[in-house]
Amino acid sequence: MPKYHNYRKALHHQIFNIIQEAADELSMEAYVIGGFVRDHILDRGDHKDIDIVSIGSGIELARKVSEKLPNKPKVQVFKNFGTAMLRAFDMEIEFVGARKESYRQHSRKPIVEDGTLEDDQNRRDFTINALALKLNKDGFGNLLDPFNGYEDLKNKIIKTPLDPDITYSDDPLRMYRAIRFAAQLNFMIEHESLKAIKENSERIKIISKERIVDELNKIMMSSKPSKGFSLLFKTGLLQKILPELTALQGIDEVEGQTHKDNFWHTLEVVDNISQNTDNLWLRWAALLHDIGKAPTKKFHKKIGWTFHGHEFVGAKMVFKLFKRLRLPLNEKMKFVQKMVLMSSRPIAIADDNVTDSAVRRLIFDAGDNIEDLMTLCEADITTKNPKRYKKYHNNFKLVREKIQEVEERDHVRNFQPPVSGEEIMETFNIKPSREVGMIKDAIKEAILEGDIPNEYEPARYFMLKKGKELGLSHTT
């Protein structure tokens, strides 16, 4: 990062010249502030969300800018917040008048008054988000950095502009944002700030689940999510939002026998899978794949620690967790449930003696999610023993080869019975009934077991045989 930055270069896009003209015509100071400035200095690519602060009415400035833009885009006005937004050049530009804020104990919604640029920078969450570039012709591109945010960017530090205890108590969501930025940018949270997060963790109860989950998802989508989740854990925030996960932390010992710490193992799995997928819900599956181990943990003198049925228990816990956090209860939740439920299945068939029948059942049950399931299982290998690591990966390579071989031959993915229920009813002249379901299930089982090929004629012959066993007569 250069010591002297060419900030005019950051404002090369014509939108800033248009805002400059509009602001100067209104005799109004205007600044671009926050994420755009931060990310330009960090060279993090183009920023599509731009925040403009004006000393005066942000709504009036937005309307003036719209008049000067091609096609005069619609200005969306949010009177309650004193803000306005318009879209131009594939960017979303928000305008707000500089303001100062004060908070009440029971709410993160501030009491807002008009203020100076200094007031506005004071209310920012972090020093690195308080950087502002002037847009007026007089001083165009000048950096206003009252809290040494540039130095904090250079030193990779997250800290608040004012007293962190007050900053986090006023708006507790900032605690999650601090951790999210630390994870996304690979920054350190300054000591006093980290201490204040721990001391204010109880305040998180005034924040909506939706806002917290939005930050969790951003942490989950960072390149190394374990950084964010370990900070959430160490500050006491994770226990308040995901107790099912933190229940996995710790190692028990009975009669000299221990088990691994499934919490830190889980964070390794999430990091592993993040190297191979940007699918948010597959990352959630990795985070939750072992949550059933806490309630199913038992010690047996002869065999040691067991977690029998943890996949089944964990899959049921997924629904309750998603409902509590107001995560989507649609196919995304069902996908996570399915991955958790099946997370040990490929491991069970990862050996040289795996049967075609076991592979067919795996393909049948996983359907189109077979590749996601294999990605999850491979991420679940966290052993530090090089020989064991290589052995497990070789085993999964064998499973993948077997899956390809069986699928090419038997076509059981997204299995549709070669003989339909309608044909069964027509053949035996019966109405919808238990017998129809029994015959369909018998055909499916026969194909999965390899007793008959996944083809129409063998399936029809098997249907006639099964119908006869059930005492049904058929038409020719």
C-alpha positions as CSV (number, residue, x, y, z in Angstrom):
1,M,0.0,0.0,0.0
2,P,1.6,3.3,-1.0
3,K,2.1,6.0,1.6
4,Y,0.8,8.7,-0.7
5,H,-2.3,7.6,-2.5
6,N,-3.6,9.1,-5.7
7,Y,-7.1,9.7,-4.5
8,R,-8.2,11.5,-7.6
9,K,-7.6,8.2,-9.4
10,A,-10.2,6.6,-7.2
11,L,-12.8,9.2,-8.5
12,H,-12.1,8.5,-12.2
13,H,-15.7,7.4,-12.9
14,Q,-17.9,10.1,-14.5
15,I,-20.5,9.7,-11.7
16,F,-18.2,11.6,-9.3
17,N,-17.9,14.5,-11.8
18,I,-21.6,14.7,-12.0
19,I,-22.0,14.7,-8.3
20,Q,-19.4,17.4,-8.1
21,E,-21.3,19.6,-10.5
22,A,-24.6,19.0,-8.7
23,A,-23.1,19.7,-5.3
24,D,-21.3,22.9,-6.4
25,E,-24.5,24.2,-8.1
26,L,-26.3,23.7,-4.8
27,S,-23.4,25.2,-2.8
28,M,-23.3,22.0,-0.8
29,E,-20.3,20.1,0.4
30,A,-20.3,16.4,-0.7
31,Y,-18.1,13.5,0.1
32,V,-17.9,9.8,-0.9
33,I,-17.4,7.9,2.4
34,G,-17.0,4.4,3.8
35,G,-16.7,1.1,1.8
36,F,-15.9,2.7,-1.6
37,V,-12.9,4.6,-0.1
38,R,-11.7,1.6,2.0
39,D,-11.9,-0.9,-0.8
40,H,-10.2,1.4,-3.3
41,I,-7.2,1.9,-0.9
42,L,-7.1,-1.9,-0.4
43,D,-7.4,-2.4,-4.1
44,R,-10.3,-4.8,-3.7
45,G,-11.9,-4.2,-7.1
46,D,-14.8,-2.1,-8.2
47,H,-17.4,-1.1,-5.6
48,K,-21.0,-1.1,-6.8
49,D,-22.4,0.5,-3.6
50,I,-21.5,4.1,-3.1
51,D,-22.3,6.2,-0.1
52,I,-22.4,10.0,-0.5
53,V,-22.6,12.3,2.5
54,S,-23.6,15.9,2.0
55,I,-23.6,18.9,4.4
56,G,-27.2,19.7,3.7
57,S,-30.1,17.7,2.3
58,G,-29.0,14.4,0.8
59,I,-32.4,14.0,-0.9
60,E,-32.0,17.4,-2.6
61,L,-28.5,16.4,-3.9
62,A,-29.8,13.1,-5.2
63,R,-32.5,14.8,-7.2
64,K,-30.0,17.3,-8.6
65,V,-27.7,14.4,-9.6
66,S,-30.6,12.5,-11.3
67,E,-31.4,15.6,-13.4
68,K,-27.8,15.5,-14.8
69,L,-27.7,11.8,-15.5
70,P,-28.7,10.1,-18.8
71,N,-32.3,8.8,-18.6
72,K,-32.8,10.8,-15.3
73,P,-33.1,7.7,-13.1
74,K,-35.8,7.5,-10.5
75,V,-34.8,8.8,-7.0
76,Q,-36.1,6.6,-4.2
77,V,-36.6,8.7,-1.1
78,F,-36.7,7.3,2.4
79,K,-38.0,10.3,4.4
80,N,-38.0,8.5,7.8
81,F,-34.2,8.1,7.4
82,G,-33.5,11.3,5.5
83,T,-31.8,9.3,2.7
84,A,-32.3,8.9,-1.0
85,M,-31.0,6.3,-3.5
86,L,-30.6,6.1,-7.3
87,R,-29.1,3.6,-9.7
88,A,-26.8,4.6,-12.4
89,F,-23.9,3.0,-14.4
90,D,-24.7,-0.3,-12.8
91,M,-24.1,1.2,-9.4
92,E,-26.3,1.9,-6.4
93,I,-25.7,5.3,-5.0
94,E,-27.1,6.4,-1.6
95,F,-27.2,10.0,-0.5
96,V,-27.6,11.2,3.1
97,G,-27.2,14.5,4.8
98,A,-24.4,14.6,7.5
99,R,-25.9,13.7,10.8
100,K,-25.1,13.0,14.5
101,E,-26.8,10.2,16.4
102,S,-27.7,9.4,20.0
103,Y,-29.0,6.1,21.2
104,R,-31.4,4.7,23.8
105,Q,-30.6,1.7,25.9
106,H,-33.3,-0.6,24.5
107,S,-32.9,0.1,20.8
108,R,-30.2,0.3,18.1
109,K,-32.3,2.8,16.2
110,P,-30.7,6.2,16.8
111,I,-32.2,9.6,17.4
112,V,-30.9,11.6,14.4
113,E,-30.1,15.3,14.1
114,D,-28.4,17.3,11.3
115,G,-24.7,17.5,11.8
116,T,-21.3,18.3,10.4
117,L,-19.0,15.9,8.5
118,E,-17.1,15.5,11.7
119,D,-20.3,14.4,13.5
120,D,-21.0,12.0,10.6
121,Q,-17.5,10.4,10.8
122,N,-17.8,10.1,14.6
123,R,-20.9,7.9,14.2
124,R,-19.2,5.5,11.8
125,D,-18.5,2.0,13.1
126,F,-14.8,1.7,12.4
127,T,-11.9,4.0,11.5
128,I,-11.4,2.2,8.2
129,N,-15.1,3.1,7.3
130,A,-14.8,6.7,8.3
131,L,-12.5,7.7,5.4
132,A,-14.0,10.3,3.2
133,L,-13.0,11.9,-0.2
134,K,-14.2,15.3,-1.0
135,L,-16.1,15.7,-4.3
136,N,-16.4,19.4,-4.7
137,K,-14.2,21.1,-7.3
138,D,-12.4,22.9,-4.5
139,G,-10.4,20.1,-2.9
140,F,-11.6,17.3,-5.3
141,G,-10.1,14.0,-4.1
142,N,-8.8,15.3,-0.8
143,L,-8.8,12.6,1.9
144,L,-10.4,13.4,5.3
145,D,-9.1,11.0,7.8
146,P,-9.7,12.2,11.4
147,F,-9.1,8.8,13.1
148,N,-6.0,7.6,11.2
149,G,-8.1,5.0,9.3
150,Y,-5.5,4.9,6.6
151,E,-2.9,3.8,9.1
152,D,-5.3,1.2,10.4
153,L,-5.8,-0.1,6.9
154,K,-2.1,-0.3,6.4
155,N,-1.6,-2.1,9.7
156,K,-4.7,-4.4,9.2
157,I,-6.5,-3.2,12.4
158,I,-10.2,-3.0,13.2
159,K,-10.9,-0.3,15.8
160,T,-13.8,2.1,16.5
161,P,-13.5,5.9,16.0
162,L,-14.7,6.6,19.6
163,D,-14.9,4.6,22.8
164,P,-15.6,1.0,21.7
165,D,-17.7,0.3,24.8
166,I,-20.1,3.1,23.8
167,T,-19.9,2.2,20.1
168,Y,-20.9,-1.4,20.6
169,S,-23.4,-0.7,23.4
170,D,-25.2,1.9,21.2
171,D,-25.4,-0.5,18.2
172,P,-24.5,-4.1,19.1
173,L,-24.7,-5.3,15.5
174,R,-21.3,-3.5,15.1
175,M,-19.8,-6.4,17.2
176,Y,-20.7,-8.8,14.4
177,R,-19.6,-6.4,11.8
178,A,-16.2,-6.0,13.4
179,I,-15.7,-9.8,13.4
180,R,-17.1,-10.0,9.8
181,F,-14.6,-7.4,8.6
182,A,-11.8,-9.2,10.4
183,A,-12.7,-12.4,8.6
184,Q,-13.2,-10.8,5.2
185,L,-10.1,-8.6,5.2
186,N,-7.9,-10.9,7.4
187,F,-7.5,-8.0,9.9
188,M,-7.0,-8.0,13.6
189,I,-9.5,-6.5,16.0
190,E,-7.7,-4.0,18.3
191,H,-7.3,-5.2,21.9
192,E,-9.7,-2.6,23.6
193,S,-12.3,-3.2,20.9
194,L,-12.1,-7.0,21.4
195,K,-12.5,-6.5,25.1
196,A,-15.5,-4.3,24.6
197,I,-17.2,-6.9,22.4
198,K,-16.8,-9.5,25.2
199,E,-18.2,-7.0,27.8
200,N,-21.2,-6.0,25.6
201,S,-22.1,-9.5,24.2
202,E,-25.4,-9.5,26.2
203,R,-26.5,-6.5,24.2
204,I,-26.9,-8.6,21.1
205,K,-30.4,-9.6,22.3
206,I,-31.8,-6.3,20.9
207,I,-30.7,-7.2,17.4
208,S,-33.0,-9.0,15.0
209,K,-32.1,-12.5,14.0
210,E,-32.3,-11.5,10.3
211,R,-29.5,-8.8,10.8
212,I,-27.3,-11.2,12.7
213,V,-27.8,-14.0,10.1
214,D,-26.9,-11.6,7.3
215,E,-23.5,-11.0,9.1
216,L,-23.1,-14.8,9.8
217,N,-23.6,-15.5,6.1
218,K,-20.9,-12.9,5.1
219,I,-18.5,-14.5,7.6
220,M,-19.5,-17.9,6.2
221,M,-18.6,-16.7,2.6
222,S,-15.2,-15.4,3.6
223,S,-12.1,-17.3,2.3
224,K,-11.4,-18.6,5.8
225,P,-14.6,-18.7,7.9
226,S,-12.9,-20.2,10.9
227,K,-11.3,-16.8,11.7
228,G,-14.7,-15.2,12.1
229,F,-16.3,-18.2,14.0
230,S,-13.4,-18.5,16.4
231,L,-13.7,-14.8,17.2
232,L,-17.5,-15.1,17.7
233,F,-16.7,-18.0,20.1
234,K,-14.0,-16.3,22.0
235,T,-16.1,-13.1,22.5
236,G,-19.2,-15.0,23.7
237,L,-21.3,-14.1,20.7
238,L,-21.5,-17.5,19.1
239,Q,-22.9,-19.2,22.2
240,K,-25.9,-16.8,22.1
241,I,-26.8,-17.5,18.5
242,L,-25.6,-21.0,17.8
243,P,-25.5,-23.0,21.1
244,E,-25.8,-26.3,19.2
245,L,-22.4,-25.6,17.6
246,T,-20.6,-24.4,20.8
247,A,-22.0,-27.5,22.6
248,L,-19.4,-29.5,20.6
249,Q,-16.5,-27.7,22.2
250,G,-14.3,-29.5,24.6
251,I,-12.7,-32.9,25.1
252,D,-14.1,-35.4,27.7
253,E,-11.9,-38.1,29.3
254,V,-13.1,-41.3,31.0
255,E,-10.8,-44.0,32.0
256,G,-8.0,-42.5,29.9
257,Q,-10.2,-42.5,26.7
258,T,-10.9,-39.2,25.0
259,H,-12.6,-38.0,21.8
260,K,-11.6,-35.1,19.5
261,D,-12.9,-31.6,20.0
262,N,-15.7,-31.6,17.5
263,F,-16.1,-27.8,17.6
264,W,-12.6,-27.0,16.3
265,H,-12.8,-30.0,14.0
266,T,-16.0,-28.5,12.5
267,L,-14.3,-25.1,11.9
268,E,-11.5,-26.9,10.0
269,V,-14.1,-28.7,7.9
270,V,-15.8,-25.4,7.0
271,D,-12.4,-23.9,6.0
272,N,-11.7,-27.1,3.9
273,I,-15.0,-26.9,2.1
274,S,-14.6,-23.2,1.5
275,Q,-11.6,-23.9,-0.8
276,N,-13.9,-25.9,-3.1
277,T,-17.3,-24.3,-3.1
278,D,-19.0,-20.9,-3.0
279,N,-22.3,-22.6,-2.2
280,L,-23.5,-20.9,1.0
281,W,-25.8,-23.7,1.9
282,L,-23.1,-26.4,1.5
283,R,-20.9,-24.3,3.8
284,W,-23.8,-24.3,6.3
285,A,-24.0,-28.1,6.0
286,A,-20.3,-28.3,6.8
287,L,-20.9,-26.0,9.9
288,L,-23.8,-28.2,11.1
289,H,-22.7,-31.6,10.0
290,D,-21.7,-32.8,13.5
291,I,-24.2,-30.9,15.7
292,G,-25.9,-34.2,16.6
293,K,-22.8,-35.4,18.3
294,A,-23.3,-33.4,21.5
295,P,-26.7,-34.9,22.4
296,T,-25.7,-38.4,21.2
297,K,-22.3,-38.6,23.0
298,K,-22.0,-41.7,25.2
299,F,-19.1,-43.6,26.8
300,H,-19.0,-47.4,26.8
301,K,-16.4,-49.2,28.8
302,K,-15.7,-51.7,26.0
303,I,-15.7,-49.4,23.0
304,G,-15.1,-46.0,24.3
305,W,-16.9,-42.8,23.1
306,T,-19.8,-43.2,20.6
307,F,-22.1,-40.8,18.7
308,H,-24.6,-43.3,17.4
309,G,-27.3,-41.8,15.2
310,H,-25.8,-38.3,15.3
311,E,-26.5,-37.7,11.6
312,F,-30.2,-38.4,12.2
313,V,-30.4,-36.3,15.3
314,G,-28.4,-33.5,13.7
315,A,-30.7,-33.4,10.6
316,K,-33.7,-32.9,12.9
317,M,-31.8,-30.2,14.8
318,V,-31.3,-28.3,11.5
319,F,-35.0,-27.5,11.2
320,K,-35.3,-26.1,14.7
321,L,-32.1,-24.1,14.2
322,F,-33.2,-22.6,10.9
323,K,-36.6,-21.8,12.3
324,R,-35.1,-20.0,15.4
325,L,-32.7,-18.0,13.3
326,R,-35.3,-17.3,10.6
327,L,-33.2,-18.9,7.9
328,P,-35.2,-20.1,4.9
329,L,-37.4,-23.1,5.6
330,N,-37.6,-24.1,1.9
331,E,-35.4,-26.3,-0.3
332,K,-32.3,-24.7,1.1
333,M,-33.0,-25.9,4.6
334,K,-34.0,-29.4,3.2
335,F,-30.6,-29.5,1.3
336,V,-28.7,-28.8,4.5
337,Q,-30.8,-31.4,6.4
338,K,-30.0,-33.9,3.6
339,M,-26.3,-33.3,3.7
340,V,-26.2,-33.6,7.5
341,L,-28.2,-36.8,7.4
342,M,-26.0,-38.4,4.7
343,S,-22.7,-36.9,5.8
344,S,-21.3,-40.3,6.9
345,R,-22.7,-42.5,4.1
346,P,-19.8,-42.2,1.6
347,I,-17.4,-43.0,4.5
348,A,-19.2,-46.2,5.2
349,I,-18.6,-47.5,1.7
350,A,-15.0,-46.2,1.2
351,D,-13.2,-49.5,0.9
352,D,-12.1,-52.0,-1.7
353,N,-15.0,-54.4,-0.9
354,V,-17.8,-51.8,-1.5
355,T,-20.7,-53.5,-3.3
356,D,-22.5,-52.1,-6.3
357,S,-25.7,-52.3,-4.3
358,A,-24.4,-49.9,-1.6
359,V,-23.2,-47.5,-4.3
360,R,-26.5,-47.6,-6.1
361,R,-28.3,-46.8,-2.8
362,L,-26.0,-43.9,-2.2
363,I,-26.6,-42.4,-5.7
364,F,-30.3,-43.0,-5.4
365,D,-30.6,-41.3,-2.0
366,A,-28.2,-38.4,-2.8
367,G,-29.6,-37.7,-6.3
368,D,-28.3,-34.5,-7.9
369,N,-26.6,-33.7,-4.6
370,I,-24.1,-36.6,-4.9
371,E,-21.2,-34.3,-5.8
372,D,-22.0,-31.9,-3.0
373,L,-22.1,-34.8,-0.6
374,M,-18.7,-36.1,-1.7
375,T,-17.2,-32.5,-1.4
376,L,-18.5,-32.4,2.2
377,C,-17.1,-35.8,3.1
378,E,-13.7,-35.0,1.6
379,A,-13.7,-31.7,3.6
380,D,-14.4,-33.8,6.7
381,I,-10.8,-35.3,6.6
382,T,-8.9,-33.2,9.1
383,T,-6.3,-35.7,10.3
384,K,-2.8,-34.4,10.6
385,N,-1.3,-37.8,9.9
386,P,0.0,-37.7,6.3
387,K,-0.4,-41.5,5.8
388,R,-4.0,-41.5,7.1
389,Y,-4.8,-38.3,5.1
390,K,-3.6,-39.9,1.9
391,K,-5.4,-43.2,2.7
392,Y,-8.8,-41.5,3.3
393,H,-8.5,-39.4,0.1
394,N,-7.6,-42.5,-1.9
395,N,-10.7,-44.2,-0.4
396,F,-12.9,-41.4,-1.5
397,K,-11.3,-41.4,-5.0
398,L,-12.3,-45.1,-5.1
399,V,-15.9,-44.2,-4.2
400,R,-16.0,-41.5,-6.9
401,E,-14.8,-44.0,-9.5
402,K,-17.4,-46.5,-8.3
403,I,-20.2,-43.9,-8.4
404,Q,-19.3,-43.0,-12.0
405,E,-19.1,-46.6,-13.1
406,V,-22.4,-47.7,-11.5
407,E,-24.2,-44.6,-12.6
408,E,-23.1,-45.0,-16.2
409,R,-24.3,-48.6,-16.2
410,D,-27.5,-48.4,-14.0
411,H,-28.8,-44.8,-14.3
412,V,-30.2,-44.6,-10.8
413,R,-29.6,-40.9,-10.2
414,N,-33.1,-39.2,-10.0
415,F,-34.5,-42.7,-10.4
416,Q,-37.9,-43.0,-12.1
417,P,-39.4,-46.5,-12.0
418,P,-39.4,-48.2,-15.4
419,V,-43.0,-49.2,-14.6
420,S,-45.4,-46.5,-13.5
421,G,-48.1,-46.7,-10.9
422,E,-50.7,-46.2,-13.6
423,E,-49.4,-49.2,-15.6
424,I,-49.6,-51.4,-12.4
425,M,-53.2,-50.4,-11.8
426,E,-54.1,-50.9,-15.5
427,T,-52.3,-54.3,-15.6
428,F,-54.0,-55.7,-12.5
429,N,-57.3,-53.7,-13.0
430,I,-57.0,-52.2,-9.5
431,K,-57.5,-48.7,-8.0
432,P,-54.9,-46.7,-6.0
433,S,-54.1,-49.0,-3.1
434,R,-51.5,-50.4,-0.8
435,E,-50.7,-53.1,-3.3
436,V,-49.6,-50.5,-5.9
437,G,-47.1,-49.0,-3.5
438,M,-45.8,-52.4,-2.5
439,I,-45.1,-53.4,-6.1
440,K,-43.4,-50.1,-6.9
441,D,-41.2,-50.4,-3.8
442,A,-40.4,-54.0,-4.7
443,I,-39.3,-53.0,-8.2
444,K,-37.1,-50.2,-6.8
445,E,-35.5,-52.5,-4.3
446,A,-34.8,-55.1,-6.9
447,I,-33.1,-52.6,-9.1
448,L,-31.0,-51.1,-6.3
449,E,-30.0,-54.6,-5.1
450,G,-29.0,-55.5,-8.7
451,D,-31.6,-58.3,-8.9
452,I,-32.9,-56.8,-12.2
453,P,-31.5,-54.1,-14.5
454,N,-33.0,-50.6,-14.6
455,E,-34.9,-51.4,-17.8
456,Y,-38.6,-51.7,-18.8
457,E,-38.9,-55.4,-19.8
458,P,-37.2,-56.9,-16.7
459,A,-39.1,-54.5,-14.5
460,R,-42.5,-55.5,-16.1
461,Y,-41.7,-59.2,-15.7
462,F,-40.8,-58.6,-12.1
463,M,-44.1,-56.6,-11.6
464,L,-46.1,-59.5,-12.9
465,K,-44.3,-61.9,-10.6
466,K,-44.8,-59.7,-7.6
467,G,-48.5,-59.2,-8.4
468,K,-49.0,-62.9,-8.6
469,E,-47.4,-63.3,-5.1
470,L,-49.9,-60.7,-3.8
471,G,-52.8,-62.7,-5.3
472,L,-53.5,-60.2,-8.1
473,S,-54.6,-61.4,-11.6
474,H,-53.6,-59.5,-14.6
475,T,-54.9,-58.7,-18.1
476,T,-52.8,-59.8,-21.0
